[in-house]
Amino acid sequence: MRGLAVAAVLAFHGGIGFMPGGFLGVDVFFVLSGYLITSLLLNEHAGTGTIGLLAFWGGGSGACSRPCCWSWSPS
């Protein structure tokens, strides 16, 4: 679903938009992302009784930032 939302935004910016303003894809993406993140946090709280925000943020940002760090590190 999030992929379809991203595709809708890309289609709009490519001139193939079917919704004026192109906000539908952005709204759908943020709603689904918020739902998924909230469900992950609620599942962690139900399982452990706490939410480790540093581990949560590190897990998500670590996967995204590794290629960035590799391309920016001096050799």
VOPAGU-2260 file (C-alpha; in pm, 1 decimal, decimal comma):
REM VOPAGU-2260
SITE   aa  ch    i         X         Y         Z
SITE  MET   A    0       0,0       0,0       0,0
SITE  ARG   A    1     278,5     244,5      84,5
SITE  GLY   A    2     439,7     162,7    -247,5
SITE  LEU   A    3     116,7     254,4    -425,4
SITE  ALA   A    4     106,7     582,3    -234,5
SITE  VAL   A    5     462,0     661,2    -343,9
SITE  ALA   A    6     372,4     565,2    -701,1
SITE  ALA   A    7      75,5     805,8    -690,1
SITE  VAL   A    8     303,5    1091,9    -583,5
SITE  LEU   A    9     557,8    1006,4    -853,7
SITE  ALA   A   10     280,3     982,5   -1114,6
SITE  PHE   A   11     150,6    1323,9   -1014,3
SITE  HIS   A   12     495,2    1481,6   -1040,7
SITE  GLY   A   13     542,7    1307,2   -1373,2
SITE  GLY   A   14     230,2    1473,7   -1508,8
SITE  ILE   A   15       7,7    1164,5   -1487,8
SITE  GLY   A   16    -182,7    1278,6   -1176,7
SITE  PHE   A   17    -551,7    1202,2   -1144,6
SITE  MET   A   18    -605,2    1408,4    -830,1
SITE  PRO   A   19    -556,6    1784,0    -837,4
SITE  GLY   A   20    -283,3    1882,0    -594,5
SITE  GLY   A   21    -136,5    1530,7    -571,7
SITE  PHE   A   22    -184,9    1511,6    -195,3
SITE  LEU   A   23    -367,1    1179,3    -188,8
SITE  GLY   A   24     -48,0     970,4    -215,5
SITE  VAL   A   25     127,5    1172,2      55,5
SITE  ASP   A   26    -168,3    1143,1     292,3
SITE  VAL   A   27    -201,8     768,0     237,0
SITE  PHE   A   28     172,8     717,3     290,3
SITE  PHE   A   29     176,1     906,5     621,5
SITE  VAL   A   30    -141,9     740,4     751,3
SITE  LEU   A   31     -11,2     390,7     675,3
SITE  SER   A   32     335,3     468,1     812,2
SITE  GLY   A   33     186,5     607,1    1132,4
SITE  TYR   A   34     -33,2     299,6    1171,8
SITE  LEU   A   35     260,7      62,4    1118,8
SITE  ILE   A   36     491,8     249,2    1356,3
SITE  THR   A   37     221,6     270,3    1624,2
SITE  SER   A   38     146,3    -101,7    1594,4
SITE  LEU   A   39     518,5    -184,4    1631,3
SITE  LEU   A   40     545,1      30,1    1944,1
SITE  LEU   A   41     225,3    -114,6    2094,2
SITE  ASN   A   42     344,4    -470,8    2028,2
SITE  GLU   A   43     677,1    -396,8    2196,0
SITE  HIS   A   44     499,3    -244,6    2496,1
SITE  ALA   A   45     264,1    -542,4    2522,2
SITE  GLY   A   46     556,4    -787,0    2506,6
SITE  THR   A   47     810,6    -615,0    2730,9
SITE  GLY   A   48     611,5    -357,0    2927,0
SITE  THR   A   49     839,5     -80,3    2797,3
SITE  ILE   A   50     929,1      90,0    2472,8
SITE  GLY   A   51    1297,2     120,9    2390,8
SITE  LEU   A   52    1290,9     433,4    2176,2
SITE  LEU   A   53    1666,5     441,1    2122,1
SITE  ALA   A   54    1663,9      82,9    1995,9
SITE  PHE   A   55    1355,6     155,2    1784,8
SITE  TRP   A   56    1506,1     467,0    1628,6
SITE  GLY   A   57    1843,6     298,5    1588,9
SITE  GLY   A   58    1689,2      -1,2    1416,0
SITE  GLY   A   59    1506,4     208,9    1160,6
SITE  SER   A   60    1762,6     477,8    1102,6
SITE  GLY   A   61    2052,8     236,6    1111,8
SITE  ALA   A   62    1923,7      47,6     811,1
SITE  CYS   A   63    1870,6     369,1     617,9
SITE  SER   A   64    2187,1     549,7     719,9
SITE  ARG   A   65    2442,5     276,2     654,8
SITE  PRO   A   66    2468,8     336,0     277,9
SITE  CYS   A   67    2479,9     710,9     344,4
SITE  CYS   A   68    2763,4     668,9     592,3
SITE  TRP   A   69    2951,6     443,0     353,3
SITE  SER   A   70    2934,6     698,2      74,4
SITE  TRP   A   71    3043,2     983,3     301,9
SITE  SER   A   72    3324,4     813,8     492,6
SITE  PRO   A   73    3676,0     914,3     392,3
SITE  SER   A   74    3889,4     633,9     256,7
